[in-house]
Amino acid sequence: MRKILYTLQLILCAMLFQFPADSQELKIGLFNENAIQTFIFTSETGNYQLHFDSISSIQVERGSLLYISLLDSQLSIRDAESRSQLISHARLISTDSSATFSLRPAYPAMDARKYQGNCFFTAGIGRIQAVNEIKLNDYLSAVVAAEGGTSASIEFYKAQAVLCRTFLLAHTTKHATDGFNVCDAVHCQAYYGINNRNPAIREAVIATDNEVAVYADTMLITAAYHSNCGGETQNSENEWLLMLPYLRSVKDSFCLNARNGKWELKIPKTKWLNYLAKNGIKYNQNDSLQSVNFAQLSRKAYYVVDGDSLAFRKIRNDWGLKSSFFSVQADSTGDILLHGKGYGHGIGMCQLGAMNMAQRGYNYKDILKFYFSSITVRKSDEIRSAPFY
């Protein structure tokens, strides 16, 4: 297993040489989980140059709108005066560094989002592929806001920034075959465009510039985080079947009084017993219903009834529960009560716990080392030539 991990790390290390500095650009696939067939592009601040096919450039001034639609495997691009052109791709390049644009899917209709940088459009199969070209720190500032909210303190945002940067560094080629680095969906980190609501977020990104979290001095960690652990994070293998030495369960008192610290769900007895039977757990009708009780006072991997077991992660996924940290109790009416704690997979950094730690004076490195065992925070360029062992 160690040999496999080292091989993977060699691959990741090679990717470091391709990782863009802040002065360079990332390419982000926008609305990537939606088959958008019409976009409305608006130049919000500054001007843009439109480049496509045989036309060198057309000025798109501040406030101007463009309608980009998919038509017979090509792009139809039309301005507000209904002048149109059929093309295969379009590039909207900002003429100054402060230029911003908004992008609204018109079909299917979705809310507009505001972005910095440039925007590219390509005709795909049954969809338009939109790509935002943006500077690294501008992207990370938006991701930290989307993933961590906008009302926390700067040391939390520093911890979140290090994790978001670490994740990005490990996944810069995730969508290479699609023509961009990462997309804007949660599995690549949520990215909803510009956020200016809390300047501490940008400050945190700059303050931790180029910093990543590593294990054994060179290995980029799996930068996992979640909303609320319910008082205890869990080992990685409980959820992902892969034991990672830095993702170990820790007791966490910092999130206990935060939102989603506790939750309950009542399930009819028959429905619960039928579910258990479908998953190989046979309930004997002659037994007391109390035999299905299970107290998960600390994190466990399996729910056990009369020697049979079922993974808590499966129950969580099947029922759409907030977490896999819950106890099962038959109440006096014969229904089943799930007494739950926390929100999310429970692995890595508990965001609400980390926010509380930051408010109490812990710095971002303290926070990261509390949730991740035996890690260090290093500059990514320092680990390019670091030895493997």
Long-range contacts (C-beta under 8 A, 24 or more apart in sequence): 5-219, 6-388, 9-218, 9-219, 9-220, 9-388, 10-388, 12-169, 12-170, 12-219, 12-220, 13-218, 13-383, 13-384, 15-169, 15-170, 15-172, 15-173, 16-169, 16-380, 16-381, 16-383, 16-384, 17-384, 18-172, 18-173, 19-169, 19-172, 19-380, 20-136, 20-172, 21-136, 22-135, 22-136, 22-137, 22-209, 23-135, 24-135, 24-136, 25-117, 25-118, 25-133, 25-134, 25-135, 25-136, 26-133, 26-134, 26-135, 26-136, 26-139, 26-168, 26-172, 26-181, 26-182, 27-120, 27-131, 27-132, 27-133, 27-179, 27-180, 27-181, 28-131, 28-132, 28-133, 28-134, 28-139, 28-180, 28-181, 28-182, 28-183, 28-184, 28-191, 29-129, 29-130, 29-131, 29-175, 29-178, 29-180, 29-182, 29-183, 29-184, 30-103, 30-113, 30-115, 30-119, 30-130, 30-131, 30-132, 30-183, 30-184, 31-103, 31-105, 31-110, 31-130, 31-184, 32-175, 32-178, 32-183, 32-184, 32-185, 33-183, 33-185, 34-105, 34-108, 34-110, 34-127, 35-108, 35-126, 35-127, 36-105, 36-107, 36-108, 36-110, 36-127, 36-128, 36-130, 37-69, 37-70, 37-107, 37-108, 37-126, 37-127, 37-128, 38-67, 38-68, 38-69, 38-70, 38-105, 38-106, 38-107, 38-128, 39-67, 39-68, 39-69, 39-103, 39-104, 39-105, 39-106, 39-121, 39-128, 39-130, 40-65, 40-66, 40-67, 40-68, 40-103, 40-104, 40-106, 40-112, 41-65, 41-66, 41-68, 41-92, 41-101, 41-102, 41-103, 41-119, 42-66, 42-101, 42-102, 42-103, 42-104, 42-112, 43-99, 43-101, 44-100, 44-101, 44-102, 44-114, 45-98, 45-99, 45-100, 46-94, 46-95, 46-96, 46-98, 46-99, 46-100, 47-94, 47-95, 47-96, 47-99, 48-92, 48-93, 48-94, 48-95, 48-99, 48-101, 48-118, 49-92, 49-93, 49-95, 50-77, 50-90, 50-91, 50-92, 51-90, 51-91, 51-92, 51-93, 52-77, 52-85, 52-87, 52-89, 52-90, 52-91, 53-87, 53-88, 53-89, 55-85, 60-92, 66-92, 67-106, 68-121, 68-128, 69-107, 69-128, 70-123, 70-124, 70-126, 70-127, 70-128, 73-123, 73-125, 74-123, 75-121, 75-122, 75-123, 75-128, 77-121, 88-122, 88-123, 89-120, 89-121, 89-122, 89-123, 90-120, 90-121, 91-118, 91-119, 91-120, 91-121, 92-118, 92-119, 92-120, 92-121, 93-118, 94-118, 100-194, 103-130, 113-192, 113-193, 114-193, 114-194, 115-193, 115-194, 116-194, 122-179, 129-178, 129-179, 131-179, 131-180, 137-202, 137-205, 137-206, 137-209, 139-168, 139-191, 140-164, 140-165, 140-168, 140-205, 141-195, 141-201, 141-202, 141-205, 142-191, 142-192, 142-193, 142-194, 142-195, 143-168, 143-189, 143-190, 143-191, 144-201, 144-204, 144-205, 145-195, 145-197, 145-198, 145-201, 146-189, 146-190, 146-191, 146-192, 146-195, 147-189, 147-190, 147-225, 148-201, 148-351, 150-195, 150-197, 150-198, 150-201, 151-198, 152-200, 152-355, 152-358, 153-200, 153-355, 153-358, 153-359, 154-200, 154-203, 154-204, 154-207, 154-358, 155-204, 155-357, 155-358, 155-362, 155-363, 155-364, 155-367, 156-351, 156-354, 156-355, 156-357, 156-358, 156-364, 156-367, 157-200, 157-201, 157-203, 157-204, 157-205, 158-204, 158-207, 158-208, 158-363, 158-364, 159-349, 159-354, 159-358, 159-364, 159-367, 159-368, 160-204, 160-225, 160-349, 160-351, 160-354, 161-204, 161-205, 161-208, 161-211, 162-208, 162-211, 162-212, 162-213, 162-223, 162-364, 162-368, 162-377, 163-213, 163-223, 163-225, 163-348, 163-349, 163-368, 164-189, 164-223, 165-208, 165-210, 165-211, 165-212, 165-380, 166-212, 166-213, 166-214, 166-220, 166-221, 166-223, 167-223, 169-212, 169-220, 169-380, 170-220, 170-222, 170-223, 204-364, 208-364, 208-377, 210-379, 210-380, 210-381, 211-377, 211-378, 211-379, 211-380, 212-377, 212-378, 212-379, 212-380, 212-383, 213-368, 213-372, 213-375, 213-376, 213-377, 214-375, 214-376, 214-377, 214-378, 214-383, 215-245, 215-246, 215-372, 215-374, 215-375, 216-374, 216-389, 217-376, 217-378, 217-383, 217-386, 218-383, 218-386, 218-387, 218-388, 221-246, 221-247, 221-372, 221-375, 222-247, 222-348, 223-348, 224-345, 224-347, 224-348, 224-349, 225-348, 225-349, 225-350, 225-351, 226-342, 226-343, 226-344, 226-345, 226-346, 226-347, 226-348, 226-349, 226-350, 226-351, 227-260, 227-342, 227-343, 227-344, 227-350, 227-351, 227-352, 228-255, 228-258, 228-259, 228-260, 228-261, 228-323, 228-342, 228-343, 228-344, 228-350, 228-351, 228-352, 228-353, 229-255, 229-325, 229-341, 229-342, 229-344, 229-346, 229-350, 229-353, 230-255, 230-261, 230-262, 230-323, 230-325, 230-340, 230-341, 230-342, 230-343, 230-346, 231-255, 231-256, 231-261, 231-341, 231-342, 232-298, 232-299, 232-325, 232-346, 233-299, 233-346, 233-347, 233-348, 233-350, 233-371, 234-299, 234-324, 234-325, 234-345, 234-346, 234-347, 235-299, 235-301, 235-347, 236-347, 237-301, 238-299, 238-300, 238-301, 238-312, 238-313, 238-324, 238-346, 239-313, 239-324, 239-345, 239-346, 239-347, 240-347, 245-373, 245-374, 246-372, 246-373, 246-374, 246-375, 247-347, 247-348, 247-372, 247-373, 248-373, 249-299, 250-370, 250-371, 250-373, 252-350, 252-353, 252-371, 254-350, 254-352, 254-353, 254-354, 254-356, 254-357, 254-360, 255-342, 255-350, 255-352, 255-353, 255-356, 258-352, 258-353, 258-355, 258-356, 259-352, 260-322, 260-342, 260-343, 260-352, 261-341, 261-342, 261-352, 262-339, 262-340, 262-341, 263-322, 263-323, 263-340, 263-341, 263-343, 264-337, 264-338, 264-339, 264-340, 265-319, 265-321, 265-337, 265-338, 265-340, 266-331, 266-335, 266-336, 266-337, 266-338, 267-335, 267-336, 267-337, 267-338, 268-335, 268-336, 269-330, 269-334, 269-335, 269-336, 272-336, 275-318, 276-305, 276-310, 279-310, 279-314, 280-308, 280-310, 281-305, 281-306, 281-308, 281-309, 281-310, 282-306, 282-308, 289-330, 289-334, 290-330, 292-328, 292-330, 292-336, 293-327, 293-328, 293-329, 293-330, 294-327, 294-328, 295-327, 296-325, 296-326, 296-327, 297-327, 299-325, 299-346, 303-328, 348-372
